[in-house]
Amino acid sequence: MLGRINTTAAVARSLRLRSARLQPQFARVRAMSQLVEPREPSVVTSKIPGPASLASLKHLSAMQDTRAAAFVGDYEKSVGNYIVDADGNQLLDMYCQIASIPVGYNNAAILAAARSDQMATALANRPALGVYPSADWPQLLEDSLLRVRPAGLDMVFTSAHGSDANEIAYKAAFIHYARMRRSSGVFSAAELESVMDNRPPGSPNVAILSFSSGFHGRTFGALSTTRSKALHKMDIPAFPWPRAPFPQLRYPLDKYAEENAQEEKRCLAETEEILRSNPVPIAAVIVEPIQSEGGDRQASPDFFRGLRRITREHGVLLIVDEVQTGCAATGSFWAHEQWALDSPPDMVTFSKKMQAAGFYHTKELVPDQPYRNFNTWMGDVPRTLLTRAIVAEVLDKDLISQVRSTGSYLVSHLKPLSIRYHRLVSNVRGQGTFLAFDCPTPEIRAELLHLMRLEGVNMGGSGEASVRFRPMLTLTSAHVNVFVSRFESVLNKMYQKY
């Protein structure tokens, strides 16, 4: 009994010490939730990255490759639509961790979810969800991912990130393809033997069709369907899967309506010919609603309705990659909602602004046996807890309507600027606040992005020479005014040079 009392006392003492150690961290979290967003940017260094960022990057470079880093963030001080760097520069963030922050830095609702007891339990005990799902997991899915499930898709497979979501969706497509063609539900002896040597018939030669300039991730299967930049794929073995042309539209759209319709018709015809004649059978087609990494290339709803029609006629699954377009950025929760399809896609993948990742699908795509599409964690509870808070913020505050109005307001400024500074800005396009424009060369784009940071606005590129907007869903007309004044200042400086 004495030993048990002593042990209990020791545990209590340990908990008190742990609590004391954590108090400063809790105080920081409380302070972060009380941060107030700046009214405008503040740049205090002559260069970005400044000396503190450079020192931190030098330290980090001994452990990791830092050559792609723009600056070092101070995320305890970042708030709302503003990111703060290690030097104290406050920048209006129109890029948001490559389209991944939905409702602002240090959002109070997200911080509350992060410091909840439910989050602590999930982090401390990370369940293997496929084998030992937590008791709160079904309700959590209903309150988060299933609350915004695309029409016609009742199931969700949770995963780690966008590449992973697409990769596992491909597996689901291949498993479905084989099951539809297998004479029985039993694997043959030849299949069981050959699959261990990566040979047919157990490891069949089947493909996923993707589009030129598309980006679907950097894991092996996903990378085989990525077509945006050679640098992404160089030196990496890939599956010899087919590529279809994605429409190259001309702007302004109303001026080139007939030419663009013919271009989309041509691309659909070539896609259908590949589905009909490709020497390797095609299990699924994957497409982005807007080709983000590939240069913010778009197509009309007619194109996507045509794609849905021909995939259905050829018995091929349609996967819509909404990793970047999902979660309200285009003015609807899912970009493909704007296509008015006769039948839903077979799968919709998601990540980035959703924080959690995975894909929605129909019940028909559940494998015929357990463990076939599987991994240890199958996503995790902590990320989905954040998703629940994000979904509540988006729906309860009607941020979708705000995205539409703010996007229209931003476009109303961008289009006149593209006329006035036509040598620097062209082809303004997009939906909601998911917008972009083109620069004449990659070098001019790089200079523009650099000067915008010095003016206090963080932006990013896409494709060869495009600039993309990926702001928070909380962006307002006031933020747009801040951006426009600084954008015009940069354009004035550059226009004298070019």
N, C-alpha and C positions, 0 to 999 in steps of 0.2 A: 504493500500500500504506500509506504514511504517513497519507494522508487517511482511509483506512478505519480505521486504528488510533485516530486522533484521534477519529473519529466514535464508535467503540465506547467509548472512554474517556469521551466526553461523555455517552453514553447511560447508562453505568454510574453516572457521577457524578449524573446527573439522577434515576436510580432510587434512589440512596442518599439524596438530599435528599428525594425524595417519601416514602420509607419513614420518614425521621426526622419529617417533618411528620405522618404518619399515626399515629405511635406513641401520641400522647395520645388519639386516637380509639379505637385498639385497646384502650388501657388502660381507657377509659370503658366499652367494650362488655364487657370482662372483669369490670369492677366491677358492671355491671348484672346479669350472669349470677350474681353472688354475693349479690344482694340477698335479704334475709329478709323474708317477709311479716309485717306487724304482727299482733299478737294482737287488737287492737281499734282502732277509729277514734281519731283525734286531731284536734281542731279548735282551732286556735290564734288564729283571727281572730273578731271578733264578728259579722262578716257574710261571706257568700259570694255573689258574688265579693269577695275581700279587696283590699287596696290594691295589691298586686303584680299581681294579675289585672286590676284596673281600669286600671292604668297600661299594661299590655301591650295590653289591648283598645283603649285610646285611641290607642296607636301604630298598631295594626292597622287601626283604623277609617278612617285616612287612605288605606288601600289597598283595603280590603274592607268589606262590610257585616257588622258584628259584633252586630247586634241580637238574634240568636238564641242568642248564646253564653252559657252558664251560668257558666263560669269558664275559666281557662287552665290546661292540664295541664302537669305536669312529668314527662315520660315516661321520663326517665333514672332517676327515683326511684320511679316506680310499679312495683308488684310484685304478682304473683299476682292476688288478688281485690280489691286496693286500688289506687285511683288517687290520686295526690298532685297537688295544684294548685300554682300558682306561689307561693303564700303558705306552703306547707309543710303545709297541711291534708291529712290522710290519711283518705280516705273509702272505706268498703266500697262497691264498685261493683256495683250490681244492674241497671245499664243497659248498660254495656260498649260504648260507642261505637255506640249504637243497634243492639244485638244482634250486633256484629261481631267481638268478641274471644272466641275459643273456649277457650283453655287458660291464660289468665292473662297479665298484663303481664310482659314480660321473661322469658318462659318460656325455660328453658335450651336446650331442643331447637329452639325457633324461632330463638333467637339464633345457635345453631350453624349452622343452615341459612342464616341471613342472612349470616354471615361466611365461608361456605365458598368455595373456589375456583370451584366450579360456579356459585355465585351471582354472584361477581365477573365471570366470563366472560359470563354471561347479561346482566348489567347493562351491561357495557361494549360489547356487540355486538348488542343487542336484535334478534333475527332476525325478519324478516317470515315468520311461521310457515306461511302458506299457500303461499308460493313457495320459501322456503329454510329448511325446518325443520332444527333442529339435530340432530346425530347421536344425542344423548341424549334427544330428545323422545319417541319411542315408549315407551321404558322408563320415562321419568318419568311419562307418562300412566298406564301400567299400575300403577305404584307409588303413584299418588296418586288421581286422579279415577276411574279405572276400578276401583280396588280397592274402591270403595264405590258402584259404579254401581247404580241401581235395577234390580230384576229385570225382565227383558224388554227392556231398553234397552242396546244394545251399543255405540252410537256417542256421541261427545261433541263438541260444538262449543264451543270456548273463546272467551271475550269479555272485555270490560273490567270490567263492573259489572252490577248487577242489572237496571237499566233496559235496558241494552244487551242482556242475555241475553233478556229478554222481547221486545224489539224484533226481534231476529234470529229468534227463534222464530216470531213473527208472519209474517215474510218466508218462513220455511220452510213455514208452513201455506199461505200464498197460492200459492207456487210449486207445492206439491203439489196444491192444489185445481185450479189451471189445467192442470197436466199430466194429471190424471185426466179432464179434460173436453176436452182438445185432441185432435182427430182424428188428428193425427200429431205427431211430435216436432219439426216444423219450424215456426218462427214465420211467420205470413202477412205479406204486404206491408202489409196494413192495420194489423196489430199493430205492426210495426216503425215505421211512420210515426206512428201515433197516440200511441204511448207517449212520444215525445219532447215531445208537447204535453200530457202528463198526461191523456189522454182514452182512453175505451174504443175498441176492444177491447184495446189493448196495456196500458192502465192500467185494469183492470176495477174495477167497483164491487162489492167483496166486503168482508165485515165480520168482526170478532172480537167474540164475545159475552162480556161480563164481568158481574159481579154488583154490586149496590148495596153501598156501603161498602168495596169492594175497593180495594187500592192495588197498582199494578204498575209504577210508575216515573214519571219526569218527561220522558223524551224524547217526541217527537210521537206515535208510535203507542202507546207505553205509556201516555202521559197520556190518550189517548182512551179507554182502558179503566180509568183510575183514577177512582174514584167516592167517595173518602173525605172530602175537604174541598173546598169551593168555592175556597178560597184557592190550592190547588194548580193549579187549572185556569183561573182568571179571566184574561181578556184573551188567552188562547192559542187560536189556531184549532185545531179538533179535527175528527176524522172523526165523522160522525153514526152511530156504531155503537150497537147495542141494548144495553140493560141488563136483566138478570133480577133478581128479588128474591132476596136471601140470607136464609135463615131467621133470625128473631128469636126465639131461644129464651128461655124463662123459667126462672128458678132458684128453688129447687134443682131439678135435673134430675129426680130421682126423684119429686118431688111433682107435676111437670107433664109426666110422660112422655106421656100421651095427647094433651094440647094441643100439645106439641112435635112429636109424630109427625104431627099434622094440619097443623101449620105447614110442616113439611118437605115433606109431600105437596103442599100448595098451591104451594110454590115450585118444585117439580119440574114440576108441571103447567103453570105459567106459563112455565117455561123451555122445555118441549117445545113449547108453543104458539108461542113466538117462533121456535124452530128450524123449525117447520112453515110459519109464515105471514109471517115478516119479509120485507118487499119487497126487501131486499138479501140475497143469499145469504150464509150464514155458513160460514166456512172452519174456525173453531176456537172452542172455549170455553176461557176461562182462569179458574182458581179458586185461591184460597189455602186450604190446609188449616185455618188459623186466620187470620181477617182481622186482621192485626196493626195497621197504621196506622189501620184503620177502627174500632178499639175492641175488639180481641181477641174478635171474634164467632166462634162455633163452630157446627158442625153435626155430626150423628152419622155414623158409618160408613155407616148405611143411606142417608143422603142422598147421600153421594158414590158409593156403589154404584149408586144410582138414576141419578145424573148420568152415570156411565160407561155405563150401559145405554142411555140415550136418545141420547147422543152417538154411540154405535156404531150404533144403529138408524137414525140420520139421516145417517150417513156424515160426521160432523163430528169433527175432531180434538179431543182433550182435552189441554190444557196445564195441568199442576199447577205453580203458582208456589211453589217452596220456597226463595225467596231468604232469607226470615227464619226459616222453620221448619226448614230443612235443617241437617245436621251435628249431630244427636243431641239438640238442645235439648228435644224433646218426649218423650224416652224411647225413641225408635227413631231410627236414623240419618236416615231420611226419614219425615216425619209420615204420608205416605200409605200407608206399610207397615201402619199400624194399621187400614186400611179393609178389608183382605182382598178386594181386587178380583178379579173373575173374569178380567179381562185388564188389562194394565198401561196407564197413561196413554201417550199418544203422545209427549209431551215432558215433561220435568221441568227447570225452570230453577233455578239456584242462584247464590249469591254470599255476602255477609256473612261468617258464621263460616267458610266455606270459603276465604276470602281470594281465591282465584281465582273466576271467574264463567263462566257459559255455560249450556248446556242439554244434557241427555241425550236421545237419540232413537233411533228404529229406522232400519235401513238404507234403508227405503222413503222416508224423508224427505230423503235426500241428493239435491240438485238434479240434473237430467238433464245439466247442463253445468257446467264449472268457472267460477269467478268470479261466480256468480249470488248466492250468499250468502257474502259475503267482506268483509274489510277488511284494512288493511295488516298489523296485528300479530296479529289473531285471538287476543286475550288475550296473555299473555306468559309466558316461562319463569320469571322471578323469582317471580311470585305462585304459580305451580304448585309451585315448590320449597318454598314455605311450606306449601302444601296437603299436600304429601307428609309433612312433619313433623307437621302437625296430625292427619292421618288416622292416622299411626302412634301419636301420643299417645292419641287417642280409643280406638283398637282395642286397642293393647297394654296400656293401663292400665284397660281396661273402664270407661271413663267413662260409657258408656250406662247401665250398672247403677247407677253412682253418681248419675246424673241422676234416675233413677227413685226411688231411696231418698231422696235429698235433697228431691226434689219432694214426695213423700208426707209427709215430715217437716214441710216448710214449710206445706203445706195443713193438716196437723193442728193448726197454730197459727193459721193465718189464719181458718179457719172459726169457731172459738170467739171470736176477736176480732171477727169480723163480727156475731156475736150480741150480744156485750157492748157494742160500739160501733156499733150498727146504723144510727145516724143519720149515720155517716161512711163506713162500709165495707159493701158489699153485693155479692152475685153473685160470690163467689170461684169461679174457674174456671180451666181449663187442663189441660195435659198435661206430665208431667215437671216441669222448672222453668220452662217456658214458661207462666207464670201471670198472672192479672190479677184486679182487683176494680174495682168502680165507686164513685165518690164522688157525692154528690147534685148537685153543680154544678161547672162548670169552675173557678169561683173558689175553692171549697173544695179542689179537687184542687191548684190552684196553691199555695195556702197549705201544704197538707200536704207537697208536694214540697220547698218552701223550708225548712220546719222540719226535714224529714228530713236535708237537707244540713247544717244547723246541728248536727244530732245526729251527723253523720259518716257518713251513708248517701246515696249518689247513686242516684236513681231517675228514671224517665221516665213520660210519659203516652202514652195512645193514645185515639183517638176523641175524643168531646166531653168526657168526664169520667172516663175510666178511667185506672187506674195499671197499668202493665205491668212484669213482672219479666223481665229478659233477662240473667241472671247468666252467669258463666263456667260451663263444664261441670265445672270443678273445685270448685264450691261444695260445702261440706260442712255437716253438722248444726251444727258449731261456728260457722260463718258465720251460719247461720240463727239461732242463739241470740243472736249479736251484733245481728242485724237486729231480732229480735222485741223485745228489751228496749228498744231505741230507738224502735221503731215504737209500742209501747204507751205510752211516755213522751209521744210526740207526740199520740197519740190522747187521752190523759188531758187534756193542755192544751187541745186543740181541743174536746173534749166539753163542757167547762165553758162554752165560748163558744157552741156550736151545740146 
